[in-house]
């Protein structure tokens, strides 16, 4: 009697396990299928327009051929400036929450606000920077675009810095304190070195996050059809050019939009692979 009951229980458990595994595999295949489809269409349309002109010529007028040099250069400049602005702020804030204010009310408030910024729509950030920078200045500018991207960079770096520093064993901190090392030097020479790979990973993920942002740049840097390194004037960027060219009726512009989307996708993919490799090496 007991054996028969155990057999029934075993059979029902195997059935439920089989159903759960089947549903899990089906969901995975469904998600990967759409990913492969999207990447396939992107490769087909993007590679067809990829040439040396894309990297050596500026965006063309309607109905003519050209490249994406000015848009690529503008995106690089604004992204680099955004990382320069946002990374120190993010690292310092994450260090405070992990090392100085783990259980303080202020740290809890900062952590809550940071979580809100992580999930906030980027268009809200762009509208905020428009009100505090573009409207008072009276014109769009690359500086405003970089600040908008920096606001998106900061919460990503804050979260990763705090998480990585929390993973550093407290025994290392206690060992540093036992020899009389001040907390500031302990953080610099021990905590930062132990969490270096994770912090760099967070910075790379932040760059990947802002590299394809369009909405905040529409409100801040706008666009420029010509090559310009003047940060105090409207500046071209690859996401905005993709947005405008994809909506245009001109075939040459649409081809450049596909190529630009392919470049951004490969950039994000490369940054993600580097971040994963750094994390795996640290583990």
N, C-alpha and C positions, 0 to 999 in steps of 0.2 A: 504493500500500500504506500509506504513512504517512498520507495523507489519510483513508483508510477507518478507520484506527486512531484518529485524532484525532476523527473523527465519532462513533465508538462511545463514546469517552471523554467527549466533550461531552454526548452523549445520556444517558449514565448519570449524569453530574453534574447535569444538569437534572432528571432523574427524582428523584434523592435530594433536591435542593433543593425540588422541588415537594412531596414527601412530608413533609419537615421543616416547610415553611411551613404545610401543611394541618394537621399535628398541632399546631403552635403556635397557629394560629387556632382550632382546635377546643378546645384547652385554655383559651384566653382566653374563648371563648364560654361554655364550661362554667362557669368561675368567675364571669363577669359575670352569667350567667343566675341562678345561686343568689343573688348579691348583689341583683339586681333583684327576685327573688321575695321575699327577706327584707324588703327595704325596702318593697315593695308591701304585704305583709301588715301591716307595722308602720304604714304610713300609713293603711291602711283602718281598722284597729282603734284606732290612736292618735288620729287626727283626730276620730273619732266621739265621743270623750270630752273633747276639748279645749274648754274654756270659761273664762270669767272666774273661775268658782268654783275652778278648779284653783289659781289664784294668790292667792286671797283667803280660802280656808277651810282649816282643818286637816284632817288625815286623820280620816275618820268612824269611828264604831263600826260593828259588823257590821249589814248590812241597811239602811243609810242612805246618803244622798249626802253628798259633801264635796269636799275638795280636797287639795292637796299642799303648802300653804304652809309648814308646819312642817318637812317633809322637805327642801324646796328651801332654806330658810333654814339648816337644820343642815348640809347638804352644802356650801353656800357658805362658812359660817364655818370648818368643819374643813378645807376645801380651801385657803382663803386662809391659815390658820395653818400648814398643812403646807408651802405654798410659801414662806412667810416663814421657816420653820425650815430647809427643805431646800435652798433656792436658794443662800444664802450658803455653806453647807458644800460644796455641789456645785461652785460656781464656784471656791472656794479650792482644793479638791482637784484639779480639772481644771487650774487654773493652775499648781499645783506640778508636776504630771506633765508639762505641756507646756513650762514655762519653766525650772524649777529642777532637776528630776530626770528628764530625758528618758531617761537611760541608767543611772540608779541602780537598785540592787536593790530598794530600798524602793518606788520608783515601779512597778517590775514587779509586786511583790506587791500593791500597792494596785490596780493595773489588773486583775490576775487576780481579786481579791476583788470588784471592781466588776462585772466580767463575770458572776460567779456571781450577784450580787444582781440584775442585769438579767434573768436567766432564772429566778430563784427564784420558786416559786409564792407568790402573795400571801397565801395562807392560812398559810404558814410564818411570814411577817412578822407576821401578826395573832397567831399563837400565841406568838411571841417577845415581843411587846409585852404580851400578856396576862400572861406570867410576870414580866416586869420592872416593869410598872406597875400593871395591874389587880389582880393578886393581892396585892401589898404594900399598895395603897391600900384594898383591900377592897370596891371597887365599880367599875362601869363609868363611863366619863366621856368627854366630848368631847375632853379633852386627850389621852387615850390614843388615840382615833381619829385625831386630827391627827398625833400622833407616828408612828403606823403608816403613814399616808399619806406623811409626810415621808421615811420610810425607803425608800419606793418612788420618791419624787421624786429623791432624791439620786443614785442611779446614772445616771439618764437625763441629769441636768444635768452630771454629771462627764464622761460620755462626749462629749456635744456640745461642752462647753467645751474639752476637750482637743483634739478634732478640729478645731474652728474656730481655736484658737490655733496649731495646727500648720500651718494653711493660710496664716498670715500670713508673708509673705516674710522670710527672714533678713536681706535687705538693709536692711529698715526697722530691725531691731534693731541692725545694724552702724552705720547712720547715726546712731541715737540714742546709741550708745556712743562714736562718734567725736567728738561734741560734749560728752562728759562727763556725759551724763544717767544717773543711777543706774538700775539694773535695775527697781526698784520703780516709778519714775516712767515708765520706758519701757513697762512693762506697762499702767499706768493710762492713759497719754495716747496710746499708739500701738497696742499689741496689742489692748486692749479695744475701742478705737474701730473698728479694722479688723474685729474679729470680733463686733461688737455684734449684727448681724442674726442670725448663726448662734446665738449664745448665747440671744437672745430666742426664737428658734425652738425651741431645746431646752427652754426653760422652758414654752412653750406645749404642746409634745408631752408633757411631764411632767404638766401639768394634764389634758390629754386622757386620759392613762394612768390617773390616779387618780380621775377623775370617775365612772367606772363600777365601781369596786372595791366588792365586797360582803363577801367573806370576811374581810378584816382588820377591818372595822367590826363584824362580828358578834361578834368576840372582844374588842373594845375599847369602842366607843361603844354597842353593842347597839341600842336603839331607844327612842323615846318617842312616845306617841300624841298628846301635847300640844305646843304651841309652847313652846320653852324655849331661852334663850340662856345657861343656866348650864353652863359648860364643865366643871364639876366633878361633873356628873351625867350619866346616860344621855341621849344626844342623838339625835334622829331624823336620818335621812339618806335621800336618794332611792333609792340602790341597795338598801338594806335593805328599805325600804317596798315596792319593786317585787318583791323576792324573796318577802316575806311575803304580799303581796296576790295575786301570781300563783298561789300555792299554795292560796289560800283557795277555798271553795265559793261565795262571795258574788259575784254578778254586778257589783255596784257596785265592789267592790274590784278585780276583774279588769279592769274598764274603766279604773280609775285606774292600774293597773299598766301597761297598754298605753300610756296617755298619758305616764306617767313615763319609760318606755323611749323613747318618741318624743322627749321633751325632752332626754334624755341623748344620743341619737343626733344630734340637731341641734346640740347643744353641741359634741360631738366633731368633727362635720363642719365647723362654723364655725372651731374652733381649728385644724384641719388645713388649711383653706383659707388662713387667715391665715399659718400657718407656711410654707406653700408659696409664698405671695406674697412674704413677706419673703426667702425663699431665692432666688426668681427675681429679685427686685429687686437683691439683693446680687450675684448672678452677672452 
